[in-house]
Amino acid sequence: MSRFWPRFSPTKLRLRSANESYAQKYVRIMTKLVFLKRHFAVEVQFGKYAFMVYNVSAKMTIFHRLGHIDTGIEIVPVKEFAEQMSTGVSYFEQFVWDLEERGVADIDIPVLIVGING
């Protein structure tokens, strides 16, 4: 478990309920998807850049590893739309460029990034 939750020591995990470890509770609460059906996930993110990266690079990968999804869609604003929102909102063009420059990893799953305009 230290790979996924390095800030929680095994001692703290043992102090939790015998029915549900802290790690299990974390997965149940923090890794929910907007839409999940037949091994397909959809996420909508109009927040900070870190959350977009987390959705695609971590959350969807975790759900795939657990056998819940095979592919996904991430819906994000385009730059023009993001500029109308509060500061710090990332946008489609930057996100796609970053993912392309990052390259492919052996744990990646197919995810379609969709940019929308308001």
C-alpha positions in Angstrom: 0.0 0.0 0.0 2.9 2.4 0.5 3.0 2.8 -3.3 -0.4 4.5 -3.4 -0.5 6.2 0.0 3.1 7.0 1.1 2.1 9.5 3.7 0.1 6.9 5.8 2.2 4.5 7.8 1.1 0.9 8.3 0.6 1.6 12.0 -2.0 4.2 11.2 -3.7 1.8 8.8 -4.0 -0.8 11.5 -5.7 1.7 13.8 -8.7 1.9 11.4 -11.8 -0.2 11.5 -11.3 -3.9 10.9 -14.1 -3.8 8.3 -12.6 -1.1 6.1 -8.9 0.0 6.0 -8.1 3.6 5.4 -6.7 2.7 2.0 -10.0 1.0 1.1 -12.0 4.0 2.3 -9.7 6.3 0.4 -10.3 4.4 -2.8 -14.1 4.4 -2.2 -14.3 8.1 -1.5 -11.5 9.8 -3.5 -11.6 7.7 -6.7 -15.1 8.0 -7.8 -15.9 8.6 -11.4 -18.6 10.9 -12.9 -19.9 8.0 -15.1 -18.9 4.3 -15.1 -20.7 1.7 -17.2 -19.5 -1.5 -18.9 -15.8 -0.9 -18.4 -16.1 2.6 -19.7 -15.5 5.8 -17.6 -16.3 9.5 -18.1 -14.8 12.3 -16.1 -15.5 16.0 -16.3 -12.9 18.4 -15.0 -13.1 22.2 -14.9 -10.6 22.6 -12.1 -6.9 22.9 -11.7 -4.4 21.2 -14.0 -3.3 18.7 -11.3 -6.8 17.2 -11.2 -6.9 16.7 -15.0 -3.6 14.9 -14.8 -4.7 12.9 -11.8 -7.9 11.8 -13.5 -6.1 10.4 -16.6 -2.7 9.3 -15.2 -3.8 8.0 -11.8 -7.5 7.6 -11.2 -8.3 5.8 -14.5 -5.2 3.7 -14.3 -6.2 2.6 -10.8 -9.8 1.7 -11.9 -8.3 -0.2 -14.8 -5.9 -2.1 -12.5 -8.9 -3.0 -10.3 -10.7 -4.4 -13.4 -13.5 -1.7 -13.5 -12.6 0.1 -16.8 -10.8 -0.5 -20.1 -11.1 3.0 -21.6 -12.3 6.5 -20.7 -13.2 10.0 -21.7 -12.0 13.2 -20.0 -14.0 16.3 -20.7 -12.2 19.6 -20.2 -12.6 23.2 -21.2 -10.8 24.7 -24.3 -8.5 27.7 -23.7 -11.2 30.2 -24.7 -13.7 28.8 -22.2 -11.1 28.4 -19.4 -10.2 32.1 -19.7 -13.7 33.0 -18.7 -13.4 30.9 -15.5 -11.5 31.6 -12.2 -7.8 31.6 -12.3 -5.8 28.4 -12.4 -8.2 26.4 -14.6 -6.3 24.3 -17.1 -7.5 23.7 -20.6 -7.6 21.2 -23.4 -4.8 22.5 -25.6 -2.3 22.5 -22.7 -3.4 19.1 -21.4 -3.2 17.4 -24.8 0.3 18.9 -25.5 1.5 17.7 -22.1 0.2 14.2 -22.6 1.8 14.0 -26.0 5.1 15.3 -24.7 4.9 12.9 -21.8 4.8 9.9 -24.1 3.2 6.5 -23.6 3.7 4.4 -20.5 3.0 0.7 -20.2 0.2 1.3 -17.7 -1.7 3.8 -19.8 -5.2 3.0 -21.0 -7.0 4.6 -24.0 -8.5 7.9 -23.0 -10.2 10.4 -25.3 -9.7 14.0 -24.2 -12.6 16.2 -25.3 -12.4 20.0 -25.2 -15.6 21.9 -24.9 -16.4 25.6 -25.3 -19.0 27.5 -23.3 
